[in-house]
């Protein structure tokens, strides 16, 4: 789990490499175009590697919960004490997300669509499900997906006079759907309507009209489904099944989820959209999460003569994964400070060693190396930030 989590957080931090800048400099290069695509979010429907960061992080929160609850029971903690910890953790995650989004802002930025806040909003419910039966977990998982889909399709479609440009969407935007899937169009859906009411209850510089990326507060509900899938997976791991049985389950669950999400999209029932966390996205991304966990489980914990080698090359991911909150905060708080300091003390020339086009890549790689050195120092001294 730590290696997988570290891999995911490394993908997040690797935005510092700015592959899109190299794509702009070498527009004919398929290599840089491929890397730039997978270091950015798709416009609406579909998926890139970058789009799997948030579902993976949410999924792993669920996977870890059975271990956390078992450890607290072993320590003699009562259920009320565990519940109190879960609710405190939820509040801290929500407030930390708001704080990080408000850095460099003129006032508190009260929005709730980022990874930490979405997890925080759903975590109390996840904890309660962690104390319930596995059957209850699966029933809740299905109910969340069906209920969320039904709520969206029951919300009325905008009329022909609806001004899409006023909500940041070009009228001729190619991602517009018709028919049933039109209920999931950008900034004209149920979640957008909720935010135009809910977010304006908080102090703002100007009234909230739309989110530029189409992200929404209500996505925490299907994000809970992603965490429930992780919770059920964590139960599988703790159930005592053999490695082969566990890998078979993970691979089968992954295939089922990916195909189910694609079929819902292809049949025009529900699009695969990460930005509003559609039920089809929960299934599709959840399938990939199962496959990625299976990959790292086979690599790090599986038998074989190659295992020591695999453990060595995944060790940097473990270092990052065991301090995931630290790297998340570092990237959001001091990335520009590090980059500016490098330029102040070293100038631009060292980062133009291979030409000016590669400067963003080299300064980003140096910043990543500094962040990793900080995490490696913390790891060596057993300093781990926990919430």
For each residue, the residues with C-beta under 8 A, 3 or more apart:
1: 4 5 60 63 64 293 296 321
2: 5 6 317 318 321 322
3: 6 7 296 299 300 314 317 318 321
4: 1 7 8 56 60 292 293 296 317 321
5: 1 2 8 9 56 57 60 317 320 321 324
6: 2 3 9 10 314 316 317 318 319 320 321 322 324
7: 3 4 10 11 292 296 317 321
8: 4 5 11 12 52 53 56 57 60 321
9: 5 6 12 13 57 320 321 324 327 328
10: 6 7 13 14 316 317 320
11: 7 8 14 49 50 53
12: 8 9 15 53 327 328 331
13: 9 10 16 320 327 331 368 371
14: 10 11 17 39 364 368
15: 12 18 39 331
16: 13 331 335 339 364 365 367 368
17: 14 39 360 361 364 365 368
18: 15 21 22 360 361 364
19: 22 23 32 35 36 39 361
20: 23 24 36 39 40
21: 18 24 25 357 360 361
22: 18 19 25 26 29 32 35 36 357 358 360 361
23: 19 20 26 27 29 32 33 35 36
24: 20 21 27
25: 21 22 32 357
26: 22 23 29 32 357
27: 23 24 33
28:
29: 22 23 26 32 33
30: 33 34
31: 34 35
32: 19 22 23 25 26 29 35 36
33: 23 27 29 30 36 37
34: 30 31 37 38
35: 19 22 23 31 32 38 39
36: 19 20 22 23 32 33 39 40
37: 33 34 40 48
38: 34 35 48 49 50
39: 14 15 17 19 20 35 36 48 49 50
40: 20 36 37 48 50
41: 48 50 51 213 274 275
42: 45 46 47 48 51 274
43: 46 175
44: 175 186 214 271 273 275
45: 42 175 265 271 272 273
46: 42 43 51 272
47: 42 51 52 272 274 284 285 288
48: 37 38 39 40 41 42 51 52
49: 11 38 39 52
50: 11 38 39 40 41 53
51: 41 42 46 47 48 54 55 274 285
52: 8 47 48 49 55 56 285 288 289 292
53: 8 11 12 50 56 57 115
54: 51 57 58 115 118 274
55: 51 52 58 59 226 274 281 282 285 286 288 289
56: 4 5 8 52 53 59 60 289 292
57: 5 8 9 53 54 60 61 115 119 324
58: 54 55 61 62 115 118 119 223 226 227 230
59: 55 56 62 63 226 227 229 230 233 286 289 293
60: 1 4 5 8 56 57 63 64 230 289
61: 57 58 64 65 119 123 126 227 230
62: 58 59 65 126 226 227 228 229 230 231 232 233 234
63: 1 59 60 66 230 231 233 234 237 293
64: 1 60 61 67 68 230 234
65: 61 62 68 69 126 127 130 230 231 234
66: 63 69 70 130 231 234 235 237 238
67: 64 70 71 234 238
68: 64 65 71 72
69: 65 66 72 73 82 127 130 131
70: 66 67 73 74 238
71: 67 68 74 75
72: 68 69 75 77 81 82 85
73: 69 70 76 77 82
74: 70 71
75: 71 72
76: 73
77: 72 73 81 82 85
78: 81 82
79: 82 83 131
80: 83 84
81: 72 77 78 84 85
82: 69 72 73 77 78 79 85 86 127 131
83: 79 80 86 87 127 128
84: 80 81 87 88
85: 72 77 81 82 88 89
86: 82 83 89 90 123 124 127
87: 83 84 90 91 124
88: 84 85 91 92
89: 85 86 92 93 120 123 387
90: 86 87 93 94 120 121 123 124
91: 87 88 94 95 120
92: 88 89 95 96 120 387
93: 89 90 96 97 116 117 119 120 123 387
94: 90 91 97 98 112 116 117 120 121
95: 91 92 98 99
96: 92 93 99 100 116 120 329 387
97: 93 94 100 101 112 114 115 116 117 118 120
98: 94 95 101 102 108 109 110 111 112 117
99: 95 96 102 103
100: 96 97 103 114 116 328 329 332 333
101: 97 98 105 109 111 114
102: 98 99 105 107 108 109
103: 99 100 332 333
104:
105: 101 102 108 109
106: 205
107: 102 203 204 205
108: 98 102 105 202 203
109: 98 101 102 105
110: 98 199 202 203 204
111: 98 101 114 117 199 211 217
112: 94 97 98 117 118 121 217 220
113: 117 118 211 215 216 217 219
114: 97 100 101 111 117 118
115: 53 54 57 58 97 118 119 328
116: 93 94 96 97 100 119 120 328
117: 93 94 97 98 111 112 113 114 120 121 220
118: 54 58 97 112 113 114 115 121 122 219 220 223
119: 57 58 61 93 115 116 122 123 220 223 227
120: 89 90 91 92 93 94 96 97 116 117 123
121: 90 94 112 117 118 217 220 223
122: 118 119 125 126 220 221 223 224 227
123: 61 86 89 90 93 119 120 126 127 227
124: 86 87 90 127 128
125: 122 128 129 224
126: 61 62 65 122 123 129 130 224 227 228 231
127: 65 69 82 83 86 123 124 130 131
128: 83 124 125 131 132
129: 125 126 132 136 137 140 228 231
130: 65 66 69 126 127 231
131: 69 79 82 127 128
132: 128 129 136 137
133: 136 137
134: 137 138 232 235
135: 138 139
136: 129 132 133 139 140
137: 129 132 133 134 140 141 228 231 232 235
138: 134 135 141 142 232
139: 135 136 142 143
140: 129 136 137 143 144 228
141: 137 138 144 145 225 228 229 232
142: 138 139 145 146
143: 139 140 146 147
144: 140 141 147 148 221 222 224 225 228
145: 141 142 148 149 222 225 279 282 283
146: 142 143 149 150 279
147: 143 144 150 151
148: 144 145 151 152 221 222 225 279
149: 145 146 152 153 269 270 278 279
150: 146 147 153 154
151: 147 148 154 155 190
152: 148 149 155 183 184 189 190 191 278
153: 149 150 180 183
154: 150 151
155: 151 152 183 189 190 193
156:
157: 182 183 188
158: 162 188
159: 162
160:
161:
162: 158 159 188
163: 166 167
164: 167 169 170 171 173 187 188
165: 168 169 170 171
166: 163 209
167: 163 164 186 187 188 192 209 210
168: 165 186 187 210 212
169: 164 165 173 176 185 186 187 188
170: 164 165 173
171: 164 165
172:
173: 164 169 170 176 186
174:
175: 43 44 45 185 186
176: 169 173 182 185
177: 181 182 184 185 271
178: 181 182
179: 182 268
180: 153 183 268 269
181: 177 178 184 185 268 269 270 271
182: 157 176 177 178 179 185
183: 152 153 155 157 180 189 190
184: 152 177 181 189 270 271 273 276 278
185: 169 175 176 177 181 182 188 189
186: 44 167 168 169 173 175 189 192 214 275
187: 164 167 168 169 192 210 211 214
188: 157 158 162 164 167 169 185 192
189: 152 155 183 184 185 186 192 193 216 276
190: 151 152 155 183 193 194 218
191: 152 194 195 216 217 218 219 276
192: 167 186 187 188 189 195 196 210 211 214 216
193: 155 189 190 196 197
194: 190 191 197 198 216 217 218
195: 191 192 198 199 208 211 216 217 218
196: 192 193 199 200 208 209 210
197: 193 194 200 201
198: 194 195 201 217
199: 110 111 195 196 202 204 208 217
200: 196 197 204 207 208
201: 197 198
202: 108 110 199
203: 107 108 110
204: 107 110 199 200 207 208
205: 106 107
206:
207: 200 204
208: 195 196 199 200 204
209: 166 167 196
210: 167 168 187 192 196 214
211: 111 113 187 192 195 214 215 216
212: 168
213: 41 275
214: 44 186 187 192 210 211 275 276
215: 113 211 219 275 276
216: 113 189 191 192 194 195 211 219 275 276
217: 111 112 113 121 191 194 195 198 199 220
218: 190 191 194 195 221
219: 113 118 191 215 216 222 223 276 277
220: 112 117 118 119 121 122 217 223 224
221: 122 144 148 218 224 225 277
222: 144 145 148 219 225 226 277 278 279 281 282
223: 58 118 119 121 122 219 220 226 227 277
224: 122 125 126 144 220 221 227 228
225: 141 144 145 148 221 222 228 229 279 282 286
226: 55 58 59 62 222 223 229 230 277 282 285 286 289
227: 58 59 61 62 119 122 123 126 223 224 230 231
228: 62 126 129 137 140 141 144 224 225 231 232
229: 59 62 141 225 226 232 233 257 282 286 289 290
230: 58 59 60 61 62 63 64 65 226 227 233 234 289
231: 62 63 65 66 126 129 130 137 227 228 234 235
232: 62 134 137 138 141 228 229 235 236
233: 59 62 63 229 230 236 237 250 253 290 293
234: 62 63 64 65 66 67 230 231 237 238
235: 66 134 137 231 232 238 239
236: 232 233 239 241 246 249 250
237: 63 66 233 234 246
238: 66 67 70 234 235
239: 235 236
240:
241: 236 245 246 249
242: 245 246
243: 246 247 297 298 301 302 303
244: 247 248
245: 241 242 248 249
246: 236 237 241 242 243 249 250 297
247: 243 244 250 251 294 297 298 302
248: 244 245 251 252
249: 236 241 245 246 252 253
250: 233 236 246 247 253 254 290 291 293 294 297
251: 247 248 254 255 290 291 294
252: 248 249 255 256
253: 233 249 250 256 257 286 287 290
254: 250 251 257 258 287 288 289 290 291 294
255: 251 252 258 259 287
256: 252 253 259 260 287
257: 229 253 254 260 261 283 284 285 286 287 288 290
258: 254 255 261 262 283 284 287 288 291
259: 255 256 262 263 287
260: 256 257 263 264 280 283 284 287
261: 257 258 264 265 272 280 281 282 283 284 285 287
262: 258 259 265 266 272 280 284
263: 259 260 266 267
264: 260 261 267 269 270 272 279 280 283
265: 45 261 262 268 269 270 271 272 280 284
266: 262 263
267: 263 264
268: 179 180 181 265
269: 149 180 181 264 265 280
270: 149 181 184 264 265 278 279 280
271: 44 45 177 181 184 265 278 280
272: 45 46 47 261 262 264 265 278 280 281 284
273: 44 45 184 276 277 278 280 281
274: 41 42 47 51 54 55 277 281 285
275: 41 44 186 213 214 215 216
276: 184 189 191 214 215 216 219 273
277: 219 221 222 223 226 273 274 281 282
278: 149 152 184 222 270 271 272 273 281 282
279: 145 146 148 149 222 225 264 270 282 283
280: 260 261 262 264 265 269 270 271 272 273 283 284
281: 55 222 261 272 273 274 277 278 284 285
282: 55 145 222 225 226 229 261 277 278 279 285 286
283: 145 257 258 260 261 264 279 280 286 287
284: 47 257 258 260 261 262 265 272 280 281 287 288
285: 47 51 52 55 226 257 261 274 281 282 288 289
286: 55 59 225 226 229 253 257 282 283 289 290
287: 253 254 255 256 257 258 259 260 261 283 284 290 291
288: 47 52 55 254 257 258 284 285 291 292
289: 52 55 56 59 60 226 229 230 254 285 286 292 293
290: 229 233 250 251 253 254 257 286 287 293 294
291: 250 251 254 258 287 288 294 295
292: 4 7 52 56 288 289 295 296
293: 1 4 59 63 233 250 289 290 296 297
294: 247 250 251 254 290 291 297 298
295: 291 292 298 299
296: 1 3 4 7 292 293 299 300 314
297: 243 246 247 250 293 294 300 301 302
298: 243 247 294 295 301 302
299: 3 295 296 302 310 314
300: 3 296 297 307 310 311 314
301: 243 297 298
302: 243 247 297 298 299 307
303: 243 307
304: 307
305: 308
306: 309 310
307: 300 302 303 304 310 311
308: 305 311 312
309: 306 312 313
310: 299 300 306 307 313 314
311: 300 307 308 314 315
312: 308 309 315
313: 309 310 316
314: 3 6 296 299 300 310 311 317 318
315: 311 312 318 319
316: 6 10 313 319 320 372
317: 2 3 4 5 6 7 10 314 320 321
318: 2 3 6 314 315 321 322
319: 6 315 316 322 323 372 375 376 379
320: 5 6 9 10 13 316 317 323 324 327 372 375
321: 1 2 3 4 5 6 7 8 9 317 318 324
322: 2 6 318 319 379 384
323: 319 320 326 327 375 378 379 383 384 385
324: 5 6 9 57 320 321 327 328
325: 328 329 385 386 387
326: 323 329 330 374 375 378 384 385
327: 9 12 13 320 323 324 330 331 371 375
328: 9 12 100 115 116 324 325 331 332
329: 96 100 325 326 332 333 385
330: 326 327 333 334 335 371 374
331: 12 13 15 16 327 328 335 371
332: 100 103 328 329 335
333: 100 103 329 330 337
334: 330 337 338
335: 16 330 331 332 338 339 367
336: 339 340
337: 333 334 340 341
338: 334 335 341 342 367 370 371
339: 16 335 336 342 343 363 364 367
340: 336 337 343 344
341: 337 338 344 345
342: 338 339 345 346 351 363 366 367
343: 339 340 346 347 348 363
344: 340 341
345: 341 342
346: 342 343 349 350 351
347: 343 350
348: 343 351 352 359
349: 346 352
350: 346 347 353 362
351: 342 346 348 358 359 362 363 366
352: 348 349 355 356 358 359 362
353: 350 358 362
354: 358 362
355: 352 358
356: 352 359
357: 21 22 25 26
358: 22 351 352 353 354 355 361 362
359: 348 351 352 356 362 363
360: 17 18 21 22 363 364
361: 17 18 19 21 22 358 364 365
362: 350 351 352 353 354 358 359 365 366
363: 339 342 343 351 359 360 366 367
364: 14 16 17 18 339 360 361 367 368
365: 16 17 361 362 368 369
366: 342 351 362 363 369 370
367: 16 335 338 339 342 363 364 370 371
368: 13 14 16 17 364 365 371 372
369: 365 366 372 373
370: 338 366 367 373 374
371: 13 327 330 331 338 367 368 374 375
372: 316 319 320 368 369 375 376
373: 369 370 376 377
374: 326 330 370 371 377 378
375: 319 320 323 326 327 371 372 378 379
376: 319 372 373 379 380
377: 373 374 380 381
378: 323 326 374 375 381 383 384
379: 319 322 323 375 376 382 383 384
380: 376 377
381: 377 378
382: 379
383: 323 378 379
384: 322 323 326 378 379
385: 323 325 326 329
386: 325
387: 89 92 93 96 325
